[in-house]
């Protein structure tokens, strides 16, 4: 029994699920309170700030995932980051010297990120809100609290990347469960006692800053730092690898997430208040569903990377396939639940805002599936080769998305964004990435996806048809 409990306690997937369930209380409990207690303008400003919070991750400049992968390679015993098969004689022995050197350089990167993010997120926030806020200082103070919290959140990625790369996922997630749970509880209390946007943002970002210090002390406890002086050639080697990977990741993030959230902010200022709130609410819930669906796959990336570093490719592919399937199952279950019961639950709590209408919902759901399918295949290629794939194509994808949105918005209104995004992804990025992957792992689309994206897509199509025939017209 004790062994079973220890296995659960130290399981990256289960602790990630526990963390995401705790985080989901913000959607399940806190968000309904916002929808009931905030005025329409407060709700709009909150949803715009929530969109900027989603956008903030691109200002990590691709460092978190790439540094985490480098830490994982070093933890697998890799001696030379340029040669992934250069493991030590004992493949289970981490290369502590390399781990320490990567961490020391990473400190410098994140000091710059903290300053840059303060400037960039402040600028985006100002231009996103200036037409919605008319002289209400409390709204501006709430925005300042959000900007400061975002910068500390990004700085904490330094410590998270190290802990996750050293396969301390369960440790990180256990602490997240505790602190995120306390954060959610505090937000519920403040929404019941004094439900204003300013109070909400102060409490939310207080816990974000507290999390930063928690990650700092966890890393200090876990990491055995070598106090040796790094040779300049080692510094240049790490800088070169991190830069070569991260600028591509940043371009991918800017062209992907940056384009999507940037257009969301534009839509919020182009359509009527009630439609903007419905669209941004649906997008926020979809973002939460996406985060939950990431757990079965992304919590295993350190394990996948370690297996790749040890040359156990076939074992890694089987584990990747299982995790992808689990992730798709979460997405499709969540979409079906929202489709049939989402607005019913919003009516039950007395929400002033509802999910967007079904035709837009279907288009947003289609893009969510395409984006998750593409993202997981991109990650698979990345830890197979320690390369960022298709960064030029994702730039083209972002440009085409913006162009199609501009052309179609006068005719399709908010439908134009998920429609344009889906077309651009499929034509310029998705097919390219998955073809590269299938060639890399010597599989065909059907052989790899027959129990993955193919049945998931068919299932969602059938439920959508059923909804249109039997639900929407009754």
Secondary structure, DSSP 4 states (H G I P E B T S, - for coil): -HHHHHHHHT-HHHHHHHHHHHHHHIIIIIHHHHHHHS-HHHHHHHHHHHHHHHHGGGGGTTHHHHHHHHHHHHHTTEEETTEEEEE-SSTTS--HHHHHHHHHHHHHHHHHHHHHHHHHHHHHHHHHHTTT-SS-HHHHHHHHHHHHHHHHHHHHHHHHHHHHHTT-HHHHHHHHHHHHHHHHHHHHHHHHH---HHHHHHHHHHHHHHHHHHHHHHHHHH-----PPPPHHHHHHHHHHHHHHHHHHHHHHIIIIIHHHHHHHHHHTTS-HHHHHHHHHHHHHHHHHHHHHHHHHHTTHHHHHHHHHTT-HHHHHHHHHHHHHHHHHHHHHHHHHHHHHHHHHHHHHT-S--PPPHHHHHHHHHHHHHHHHHHHHHHHHHHHHT----HHHHHHHHHHHHHHHHHHHHHHTTHHHHHHHHHHHIIIIIHHHHHHHHHHHT--HHHHHTTTHHHHHHHHHHHHHHHHHHTTT-
